[in-house]
């Protein structure tokens, strides 16, 4: 079978069962080594030690700066086109862990303009999604002194002049080779805006190592920003990256969780009953056709979505994760029991997350996380 033709991974489409090792060859990224893992704060976050974040670019520069008390930053963003689900939020909780453990700055760009270019949505719909998404980002619990949330259209006074400068270093051929032929000139220009996102912490705080924890389909954005940074080597370093596998969709099949799937996604606003119903009804099972066969032959946790959700993020204790896998393979643990456990753990996480979600006017809640006037002054050209 020609696996090279079996899947598609771009910033705008993920189709088929992804071969993550082959994808590294295609993208030219490096798998994380045990030695690199040992340089992160110990014990490493579950997403690291279980190799959900499995590859990267210039990881050593980031960990060296963080370990030596130097300036380091993390950039991970969101395209606000609708409500956020479990797969969207994991990189932000990981970024919060990095911030807590290393003191890194965290920059969170929201690309509302890109979603307008790429989706059949009005700006009013996108702005509504942006406000809703910001509530979930604030619920993560970032340090407002070391976190900046940037919205492209709301912060156009600083984003656009920088993007215009970077756009001169990007040819149409490069955009087409990286993303395919853009359907409109907005998406042709967007890579320059994305590069601005990834270089923004250095433009505010000076040259320093940056890492971008993202799902592997977003790596083309990093590669293009690295090309731009390489042409401006005296101003900024090339941004690094930590690349993750996809949180599996409930229906299985090797893709990623998406609100456009046939089966529903678990949304960050779902209550306990909704989580249980979705997991019990839709989560793909690695179990057998009936209880008797399952008791005899056991299940396969490697394809069971309920188990994979626990493994990725929602069960922190490694011993418990290993026990669940062993009992499932042995037939001692049934599919329904595994789903019940996963649903409870996910619902517990969401209940805590939702309790921190700000009510009322979101503009007031986000104000401490916006760029300050002093920071804007460093970024914004003084024309008059």
KEGUMAR-315339 format. One line per 10 residues: number of its first residue (from 1); their letters; for each residue x, y, z of N, C-alpha, C. Coordinates in steps of 0.1 Angstrom, whole numbers, plus 2048, in hexadecimal, padded with zeros to 3 digits. Example, Ala and Ser with C-alpha at 12.3 -4.5 7.8 and 13.67 -1.06 7.14 Angstrom:
// residues 2
1) AS) 884,7C7,84E,87B,7D3,84E,884,7DF,84E  880,7EA,847,889,7F5,847,881,800,84F
This chain:
// residues 384
1) XXXXXXXXXX) 808,7F4,800,800,800,800,809,80C,800  805,816,7F8,80D,823,7F7,808,82D,801  80E,82C,80D,809,835,818,80A,844,815  814,847,80C,816,855,809,809,85C,803  801,853,7FC,7F5,858,7F6,7E9,857,7FF  7EA,851,80B,7DF,84E,813,7D9,859,81C  7E1,863,81E,7DD,86E,827,7E1,87C,822  7DA,886,826,7DD,894,822,7DE,89C,82F  7E8,8A3,831,7EA,8AC,83D,7EF,8BA,838  7E6,8C4,839,7E9,8D2,836,7E2,8DA,841
11) XXXXXXXXXX) 7E6,8E7,842,7DF,8EF,84C,7D0,8F0,84A  7CB,8EC,83E,7BD,8EE,83B,7B5,8E1,839  7BC,8D5,839,7B6,8C9,838,7BE,8BD,83D  7B8,8B4,845,7BE,8A8,849,7B5,89D,846  7BA,894,83D,7B1,889,838,7B9,87C,839  7B2,871,83C,7B8,864,83C,7BF,861,849  7C5,855,84A,7CC,851,856,7DB,855,855  7DF,85E,85E,7EB,865,85D,7F7,85C,861  801,85B,859,80D,854,85D,817,85F,862  818,860,86F,820,86B,875,82F,86A,872
21) XXXXXXXXXX) 834,85E,871,843,85D,86E,845,862,85F  83D,85E,856,83E,862,848,83C,871,847  833,876,84F,831,885,84F,83D,88D,853  845,887,85C,852,88E,860,85B,88F,854  85C,884,84D,865,884,841,860,88E,837  853,88F,835,84D,898,82C,850,8A7,830  84E,8AA,83D,850,8B7,842,85E,8BB,846  866,8B1,848,874,8B4,84B,876,8B8,85A  86D,8B2,863,86F,8B5,871,875,8A9,877  87A,8AA,884,881,8A0,88B,879,89A,897
31) XXXXXXXXXX) 878,88D,898,872,887,8A4,879,88B,8B1  871,88D,8BB,877,890,8C8,87E,884,8CD  88A,886,8D3,892,87C,8D9,890,87C,8E8  895,870,8EE,894,86F,8FD,89D,87A,903  8A8,87D,8FD,8B1,888,903,8AA,895,902  8A3,898,8F7,89C,8A5,8F7,891,8A6,901  88A,89B,903,87F,89A,90D,885,89C,91B  891,898,91E,897,899,92B,89A,8A8,92E  89A,8B0,924,89E,8BF,926,892,8C7,929  886,8C1,928,87A,8C9,92C,878,8C8,93B
41) XXXXXXXXXX) 870,8D1,941,86D,8D0,94F,868,8C2,953  86D,8BC,95E,86A,8AF,962,860,8AE,96D  856,8A5,96D,854,89C,962,84E,8A3,956  850,89E,94A,84B,8A5,93F,83B,8A4,93E  835,8AE,938,827,8AD,936,823,8A0,92F  817,89B,933,812,88F,92C,813,88F,91D  810,89B,917,810,89C,909,81E,89A,903  828,89D,90B,836,89B,907,83A,88C,90A  838,888,916,83E,87B,91A,837,86F,913  82B,872,90F,824,867,907,825,869,8F8
51) XXXXXXXXXX) 82D,873,8F4,831,876,8E6,825,879,8DE  81B,880,8E4,811,887,8DC,818,892,8D4  81F,89B,8DB,829,8A3,8D5,835,89A,8D1  837,897,8C5,840,88C,8C1,84C,891,8B9  84B,89E,8B4,856,8A3,8AB,857,8B2,8AE  862,8B7,8A7,864,8C5,8A9,86F,8CB,8A0  870,8D8,8A2,87B,8E0,89B,882,8E9,8A6  88F,8E8,8A6,897,8F0,8AF,892,8F0,8BE  88E,8E4,8C2,889,8E2,8D0,894,8E5,8DA  8A1,8E2,8D7,8AC,8E4,8E0,8AE,8F2,8E4
61) XXXXXXXXXX) 8AC,8FB,8DA,8AE,909,8DD,8A4,90E,8E7  898,90A,8E6,88E,90E,8EF,891,909,8FD  893,8FC,8FE,896,8F6,90C,8A2,8FC,912  8AC,8FE,90A,8B9,904,910,8B6,912,916  8AF,91A,90E,8AB,928,913,8A3,927,920  899,91E,920,890,91C,92B,897,917,937  8A0,90E,936,8A8,908,941,8B2,912,947  8B7,91B,93F,8C1,924,943,8BA,932,948  8AD,932,949,8A7,93E,94D,8A6,94A,943  8A9,946,936,8A9,950,92C,89B,953,927
71) XXXXXXXXXX) 899,95D,91E,88C,960,918,888,955,90F  87C,950,910,877,946,906,868,949,905  862,945,8FA,854,947,8F7,84E,93B,8F0  841,93B,8F2,838,931,8EC,82D,938,8E4  82B,933,8D7,820,939,8CF,817,92E,8CB  80A,92F,8CE,801,925,8C9,7F3,92C,8C8  7ED,92B,8BC,7E2,933,8B9,7D5,92B,8B6  7CB,933,8B2,7BE,92D,8AF,7B7,935,8A4  7B1,92D,89B,7A9,933,890,79B,932,894  795,93E,898,787,93E,89E,77C,93D,894
81) XXXXXXXXXX) 777,931,891,76C,92F,888,760,929,88E  761,925,89B,756,91F,8A1,75A,91B,8AF  752,913,8B6,756,90F,8C4,762,906,8C4  769,907,8CF,775,8FF,8D1,772,8F1,8D6  779,8E7,8D2,777,8D9,8D7,784,8D4,8DE  784,8C8,8E3,78F,8C3,8EA,79D,8C4,8E3  79C,8C1,8D6,7A9,8C1,8CF,7AF,8CF,8CD  7A6,8D9,8CE,7AB,8E7,8CC,7B3,8EC,8D9  7AE,8E7,8E5,7B3,8ED,8F1,7C0,8E7,8F6  7C3,8DB,8F2,7CF,8D4,8F8,7DC,8DC,8F6
91) XXXXXXXXXX) 7DF,8E2,8EA,7EC,8E9,8E9,7EC,8F5,8F3  7E1,8FB,8F7,7E1,906,900,7E4,902,90E  7DE,8F7,912,7E2,8F2,91F,7F1,8EE,920  7F6,8E9,915,804,8E5,915,80C,8F2,915  808,8FD,90E,80F,909,90F,80F,90F,91D  804,90E,924,803,912,931,80D,90B,93A  80E,8FE,938,818,8F6,940,826,8FB,93D  829,8FE,931,837,903,92E,839,911,934  82E,919,934,830,926,93B,832,925,94A  82A,91C,950,82C,91A,95F,83A,914,962
101) XXXXXXXXXX) 83F,90B,95A,84B,904,95D,858,90C,959  857,914,94F,863,91B,949,862,92A,94A  856,930,94D,855,93F,94D,854,944,93F  851,93C,935,851,941,927,845,94B,925  847,954,91C,83C,95C,917,833,953,90E  826,955,90E,81D,94E,905,815,958,8FD  816,956,8F0,80E,95F,8E7,804,956,8DF  7F8,95B,8E0,7EC,954,8DA,7E6,95D,8CF  7E9,95B,8C3,7E3,962,8B8,7D6,95B,8B4  7CC,963,8B1,7BF,95F,8AC,7BD,964,89D
111) XXXXXXXXXX) 7BD,95B,894,7BE,95F,886,7B0,960,880  7A8,96A,885,79B,96C,880,79A,96F,871  7A4,976,86C,7A5,979,85E,7A6,96D,855  7AF,963,859,7B1,957,852,7A4,94F,851  79C,94F,85C,790,947,85B,786,94E,852  786,95B,851,77E,962,847,781,95E,839  78E,95D,836,793,95A,829,790,94B,826  791,942,830,791,934,82D,783,92E,82F  77A,934,836,76D,92E,83A,761,936,834  756,930,833,74A,937,82E,743,93D,83A
121) XXXXXXXXXX) 749,947,840,744,94D,84C,745,95C,84B  73C,964,851,73D,972,851,746,976,85D  74A,983,85C,753,988,867,74B,988,874  73E,98B,873,737,98B,880,737,97D,886  735,973,87E,736,965,884,743,962,889  74E,967,882,75B,964,887,75E,96C,894  75A,978,895,75C,980,8A1,755,979,8AD  749,974,8AB,742,96D,8B5,74A,961,8BA  74F,959,8B0,757,94E,8B4,764,952,8BB  76A,95D,8B7,776,962,8BD,773,965,8CC
131) XXXXXXXXXX) 768,96D,8CF,765,970,8DD,763,963,8E5  75C,959,8DF,75A,94D,8E6,767,945,8E8  76F,945,8DE,77C,93E,8E0,785,944,8EA  785,951,8EB,78D,958,8F5,789,954,903  77C,952,905,778,94E,912,77F,940,916  780,937,90C,786,92B,90F,795,92C,911  79B,935,909,7AA,937,90B,7AD,93D,919  7A4,946,91D,7A7,94C,92B,7A5,942,935  79C,938,933,799,92D,93D,7A5,924,93F  7AF,924,936,7BB,91C,937,7C3,920,943
141) XXXXXXXXXX) 7C3,92D,946,7CA,932,952,7D8,937,94F  7DB,93D,944,7E8,943,941,7EB,94F,94A  7F7,952,94C,7FC,95D,954,7FA,96A,94C  7F2,973,950,7EF,97F,947,7FC,988,945  805,987,94F,811,98F,94D,81A,98A,942  819,97D,93F,822,977,935,81A,971,92A  80E,975,927,806,970,91D,800,97B,915  800,97A,907,7F9,984,8FF,7F0,97C,8F5  7E3,980,8F5,7D9,97B,8EB,7D8,986,8E1  7DA,982,8D4,7DA,98C,8C9,7D0,987,8BF
151) XXXXXXXXXX) 7C7,991,8BB,7BD,98E,8B1,7C1,996,8A4  7C2,98F,899,7C7,996,88D,7C0,9A3,889  7B3,9A2,889,7AC,9AF,884,7AB,9B9,890  7AB,9B5,89C,7AA,9BE,8A7,7B8,9C4,8AA  7C2,9BD,8A6,7D0,9C2,8A8,7D7,9C5,89B  7CF,9C8,891,7D5,9CB,884,7DF,9D6,883  7DE,9DF,88D,7E8,9EA,88D,7F6,9E6,88F  7F8,9DA,896,805,9D5,897,808,9C9,88E  7FD,9C1,88B,7FF,9B5,883,801,9B8,874  7F9,9C1,86F,7FA,9C4,860,808,9CA,85C
161) XXXXXXXXXX) 80D,9D4,863,81A,9DA,85E,825,9CF,85E  825,9C7,868,830,9BC,869,82D,9B2,85E  821,9AE,85C,81E,9A4,851,821,9AA,843  81F,9B7,841,822,9BD,835,831,9BC,832  839,9BE,83D,847,9BD,83C,84C,9AF,838  846,9A5,83F,84A,997,83D,845,992,830  83A,998,82B,834,993,81E,83E,994,813  846,99E,813,850,9A1,809,85A,995,807  85B,98D,812,865,982,812,85E,975,80D  851,975,80A,84A,969,806,845,96A,7F8
171) XXXXXXXXXX) 849,961,7EF,845,961,7E1,838,959,7DF  830,95C,7D5,824,954,7D2,828,946,7D0  833,943,7CA,837,935,7C8,839,92E,7D5  83F,935,7DF,841,92E,7EC,834,92B,7F3  82A,935,7F2,81D,933,7F8,816,927,7F2  817,926,7E4,810,91B,7DD,817,90E,7E0  824,90E,7E1,82B,901,7E4,828,8FC,7F2  826,906,7FB,824,902,80A,815,8FE,80C  80C,906,806,7FE,904,80A,7F5,8FF,7FE  7FA,8FF,7F2,7F2,8FD,7E7,7ED,90A,7E2
181) XXXXXXXXXX) 7E6,90A,7D7,7E1,917,7D1,7D6,91D,7D9  7D9,929,7DF,7CE,930,7E7,7C2,933,7E0  7B6,932,7E6,7AA,935,7DF,7A7,944,7DE  7AE,94C,7E5,7AC,95B,7E5,7B9,962,7E9  7BA,96F,7E7,7C6,976,7EA,7C8,977,7F9  7BD,976,801,7BE,977,80F,7C7,96C,815  7C4,95F,810,7CC,954,815,7DA,954,80F  7DC,95B,803,7E9,95D,7FE,7F2,965,807  7EC,970,80D,7F3,979,816,7F4,973,824  7EB,96A,828,7EA,966,836,7F8,960,83B
191) XXXXXXXXXX) 7FF,959,833,80C,954,839,815,95F,83F  815,96B,839,81C,976,83F,817,97A,84D  80A,979,84E,804,97C,85B,807,971,865  807,964,861,80A,959,86A,819,95A,86E  822,95E,865,830,960,869,831,96B,874  829,976,872,829,980,87C,825,97B,88A  81B,972,88A,817,96B,897,823,964,89D  82A,95D,895,835,954,89B,841,95C,89F  843,968,899,84F,970,89C,84B,97B,8A6  83F,97D,8A9,83B,988,8B2,841,989,8BF
201) XXXXXXXXXX) 843,97D,8C7,849,97E,8D4,857,984,8D3  85F,980,8C8,86C,985,8C7,86C,994,8C3  862,999,8BC,862,9A7,8B8,85E,9AF,8C4  858,9A9,8CE,854,9B0,8DB,860,9AF,8E5  865,9A4,8E7,86E,9A1,8F2,87D,99F,8ED  880,9A1,8E1,88D,99F,8DC,88F,990,8D7  89A,98E,8D0,89E,982,8CA,89F,977,8D5  898,96C,8D3,898,961,8DD,892,954,8D7  894,948,8DD,88E,93C,8D7,87F,93C,8DA  878,937,8D0,869,936,8D0,866,928,8CC
211) XXXXXXXXXX) 85C,922,8D3,856,915,8CE,848,917,8CB  843,90F,8C2,835,910,8BD,82F,902,8BF  828,8FF,8CA,821,8F2,8CB,814,8F1,8C4  814,8EA,8B9,809,8E9,8B0,807,8DB,8AB  7FB,8D8,8A6,7F9,8CC,89F,801,8CC,892  805,8C0,88E,80F,8BF,883,80A,8C5,876  7FC,8C6,874,7F7,8CC,867,7FA,8DB,866  7FE,8E1,871,801,8F0,871,80F,8F2,86F  818,8E8,86D,826,8EA,86B,82A,8F3,85F  822,8F2,854,826,8FB,849,827,90A,84D
221) XXXXXXXXXX) 81E,90E,856,81F,91C,85B,82D,91F,861  832,915,869,83E,917,870,84A,917,866  849,90E,85C,854,90D,852,855,91A,84A  84A,920,847,84B,92D,83F,850,938,848  84C,938,855,851,943,85E,860,941,860  864,935,860,873,932,862,87A,937,856  875,936,84A,87B,93B,83E,87C,94B,83F  871,951,843,872,960,845,87C,964,84F  87C,95D,85B,885,960,865,894,95F,860  896,955,858,8A4,952,853,8A9,95D,84A
231) XXXXXXXXXX) 8A0,965,844,8A4,970,83C,8A6,97D,845  8A2,97C,852,8A3,987,85B,8AB,983,867  8B6,97C,865,8BD,975,86F,8C2,97E,87B  8C4,98A,878,8C9,993,883,8BE,998,88C  8B1,997,888,8A6,99C,890,89F,991,898  89E,985,893,896,97B,899,89D,96D,897  89A,964,8A0,89E,956,89D,892,94F,896  896,944,88F,88C,93C,889,883,936,894  876,937,893,86D,930,89E,86E,921,89D  86F,91B,8A9,86F,90C,8A9,861,907,8AA
241) XXXXXXXXXX) 85F,8FA,8AC,852,8F4,8AD,852,8E7,8B4  847,8E4,8BB,844,8D7,8C0,837,8D2,8B9  838,8C7,8B2,82D,8C3,8A9,826,8B7,8B0  819,8B8,8B0,811,8AD,8B7,809,8A5,8AD  806,899,8B1,7FC,891,8AA,7EE,897,8AD  7E5,892,8A5,7D7,897,8A6,7CF,890,8B1  7C8,898,8BA,7BF,891,8C3,7B4,88A,8BA  7B3,87D,8BC,7AA,875,8B2,79C,87A,8B2  796,879,8A7,787,87C,8A6,780,870,8AC  774,873,8B1,76C,869,8B8,76A,85D,8B0
251) XXXXXXXXXX) 768,85E,8A3,765,853,89A,771,84B,897  77D,84F,89B,789,847,897,78D,84A,889  796,842,884,79A,842,876,7A7,84A,873  7AD,84F,87E,7BA,855,87C,7BA,864,878  7AF,86A,877,7AE,879,875,7AF,880,882  7AB,88D,881,7AB,895,88E,79D,899,891  79B,89D,89E,78E,8A1,8A3,78A,8AE,89C  77E,8AF,897,77A,8BB,88F,76B,8BD,891  767,8C9,891,758,8CC,892,751,8C9,885  758,8C6,87B,752,8C3,86E,751,8B4,86C
261) XXXXXXXXXX) 755,8AC,876,753,89D,875,745,899,874  742,88D,86F,735,888,870,730,885,87E  739,880,886,736,87F,894,73A,88C,89C  733,88F,8A7,736,89C,8AD,743,89C,8B4  749,8A8,8B7,755,8A9,8BF,750,8AD,8CD  759,8AA,8D7,756,8AE,8E4,75A,8BD,8E6  751,8C6,8E8,753,8D4,8E8,757,8D8,8F7  75E,8E3,8F8,763,8E7,905,757,8EC,90E  74C,8EF,908,740,8F3,90F,736,8E8,912  73A,8DB,90E,731,8D0,911,730,8CD,920
271) XXXXXXXXXX) 724,8C9,925,722,8C5,932,725,8B6,934  724,8B1,940,728,8A4,943,71F,89A,93B  712,89D,93A,709,894,933,70D,893,924  710,89F,91E,713,89F,910,720,898,90D  72A,899,916,736,892,914,734,883,914  72D,87F,91E,72A,870,91F,723,86B,913  719,872,90F,711,86E,903,71A,86D,8F7  722,877,8F4,72B,877,8E8,735,86B,8E9  73C,86A,8F4,746,85F,8F6,740,851,8F5  734,84F,8FC,72E,842,8FC,729,83E,8EE
281) XXXXXXXXXX) 723,848,8E7,71D,845,8DA,727,845,8CE  730,84E,8CE,738,850,8C2,747,84C,8C3  74D,84A,8CF,75B,847,8D0,75D,839,8CA  766,839,8C0,76A,82C,8BA,770,822,8C4  76B,816,8C3,76F,80C,8CD,77A,803,8C7  783,7FF,8D0,78D,7F5,8CC,789,7E8,8D2  77D,7E7,8D7,778,7DA,8DD,773,7D0,8D3  76E,7C5,8D8,769,7BA,8CF,75A,7BB,8CD  755,7B2,8C5,747,7B3,8C0,73D,7B1,8CC  741,7A9,8D6,738,7A6,8E1,741,7A4,8EE
291) XXXXXXXXXX) 73A,7A4,8F9,742,7A3,906,749,796,907  744,78B,903,74A,77E,904,757,77E,8FC  757,783,8EF,763,783,8E7,76D,78D,8ED  768,798,8F2,772,7A2,8F8,779,79C,904  771,795,90D,777,78F,918,782,785,914  780,77E,909,789,774,904,795,779,8FD  793,783,8F4,79E,788,8EC,7A3,796,8F0  79B,79D,8F7,7A0,7AB,8FB,79E,7B5,8F0  7A0,7C2,8F4,79E,7CD,8EB,7AC,7D3,8E7  7AB,7DD,8DE,7B7,7E3,8D9,7B7,7F2,8DD
301) XXXXXXXXXX) 7BE,7F6,8E7,7BE,804,8EB,7C4,80D,8E1  7CC,808,8D8,7D3,810,8CE,7CA,817,8C4  7BE,811,8C2,7B4,817,8B9,7A8,81B,8C1  7A7,818,8CD,79B,81C,8D5,79B,82B,8D9  792,833,8D4,792,841,8D6,791,846,8E4  789,83F,8EC,787,842,8FA,795,841,901  79C,836,8FE,7A9,834,904,7B3,83F,8FF  7B3,842,8F2,7BC,84B,8EC,7BA,859,8F3  7AD,85D,8F5,7AB,86A,8FC,7B1,86A,90A  7B0,860,911,7B6,85F,91E,7C5,85F,91D
311) XXXXXXXXXX) 7CB,858,913,7D9,857,912,7DF,865,90E  7D8,86C,905,7DD,879,900,7DE,883,90B  7D3,884,913,7D3,890,91C,7CA,88E,929  7C0,886,928,7B6,887,932,7B8,87D,93E  7C2,875,93E,7C7,86E,949,7D5,870,94C  7D8,878,956,7E6,87C,958,7EF,871,95E  7E9,868,965,7F1,85E,96C,7F5,853,962  802,851,961,807,847,957,804,839,95B  804,836,968,801,829,96D,7F3,825,96A  7EA,82F,96B,7DC,82C,967,7DA,82A,958
321) XXXXXXXXXX) 7E1,832,950,7E0,830,942,7E5,822,93E  7F0,81E,944,7F5,810,941,7EC,805,946  7E6,808,952,7DD,7FE,957,7D0,7FC,94E  7CB,807,949,7BF,807,941,7C2,7FF,934  7CE,802,92E,7D2,7FB,922,7D3,7EC,924  7DA,7E9,92F,7DC,7DA,932,7CE,7D3,934  7C6,7D9,93C,7B9,7D3,93F,7B0,7D2,933  7B1,7DC,92A,7A9,7DB,91E,7AE,7D0,914  7BC,7CF,913,7C1,7C5,90B,7BE,7B7,910  7BD,7B6,91D,7BB,7A9,924,7AC,7A5,924
331) XXXXXXXXXX) 7A3,7AF,920,795,7AC,920,78F,7AE,92D  796,7B2,937,791,7B5,944,788,7C2,944  78C,7CC,93D,785,7D8,93C,77D,7D9,92F  770,7DB,930,767,7DB,924,767,7E9,91E  763,7EA,911,762,7F6,90A,75A,800,911  74E,7FC,915,745,805,91C,74B,80B,929  752,803,930,758,808,93C,763,812,939  76B,80F,92F,776,818,92B,770,825,926  765,825,91F,75E,831,91A,759,839,926  753,832,930,74E,839,93C,759,840,943
341) XXXXXXXXXX) 764,83A,945,770,840,94C,775,84C,944  776,84B,937,77B,856,92F,771,862,92F  764,85F,92E,75A,869,92F,75B,871,93C  75D,86A,947,75E,871,954,76A,879,955  775,874,950,782,87C,951,781,889,948  77B,887,93C,77A,893,933,770,89D,939  765,898,93F,75B,8A1,945,761,8A8,951  769,8A1,959,770,8A8,964,778,8B3,95F  780,8B1,955,789,8BB,94F,780,8C7,94A  776,8C4,943,76E,8CF,93E,767,8D7,949
351) XXXXXXXXXX) 762,8D0,953,75C,8D7,95E,765,8E2,965  772,8DD,966,77C,8E7,96C,77F,8F2,962  780,8EF,955,783,8F9,94B,777,903,94B  76B,8FE,94A,760,907,949,75E,910,955  762,90B,961,761,913,96D,76A,920,96D  774,91F,964,77E,92B,963,77A,933,957  770,930,94F,76C,937,943,766,944,948  76B,950,944,765,95D,948,757,95F,943  74F,965,94B,742,96A,946,742,979,943  737,97E,93E,736,98C,93C,73E,991,930
361) XXXXXXXXXX) 743,99D,931,74A,9A4,925,758,99E,924  75A,997,919,767,990,917,772,99A,915  76E,9A6,90F,779,9B0,90D,77F,9B4,91A  778,9B5,925,77D,9B8,932,786,9AD,937  782,9A0,935,789,995,93A,797,993,933  797,997,926,7A3,995,91E,7AC,9A0,91E  7A8,9AC,924,7B0,9B8,924,7BE,9B6,929  7C0,9AE,935,7CE,9AD,93A,7D7,9A4,930  7D1,99E,926,7D9,995,91D,7DC,99C,910  7D7,9A8,90E,7D9,9AF,902,7E7,9B6,901
371) XXXXXXXXXX) 7EC,9B8,8F6,7F9,9C0,8F5,7F7,9CD,8FB  801,9D1,903,801,9DE,90A,805,9E9,900  802,9F5,904,806,A00,8FB,815,A01,8F8  81D,9FE,903,82B,9FD,901,82F,9F3,8F7  829,9E7,8F8,82C,9DC,8EF,828,9E0,8E1  81C,9E6,8E0,818,9EA,8D2,821,9F4,8CC  827,9FD,8D5,830,A07,8D0,83D,A01,8CA  841,9F6,8D0,84D,9EF,8CA,84A,9E9,8BD  83D,9E6,8BA,83A,9DE,8AE,834,9E7,8A3  82E,9F2,8A7,826,9FA,89D,82F,A05,898
381) XXXX) 82F,A07,88A,837,A11,884,831,A1F,888  83A,A29,88A,835,A36,88D,835,A3E,880  82A,A40,87A,829,A47,86D,828,A56,86F  81F,A5A,879,81D,A68,87B,820,A6B,88A
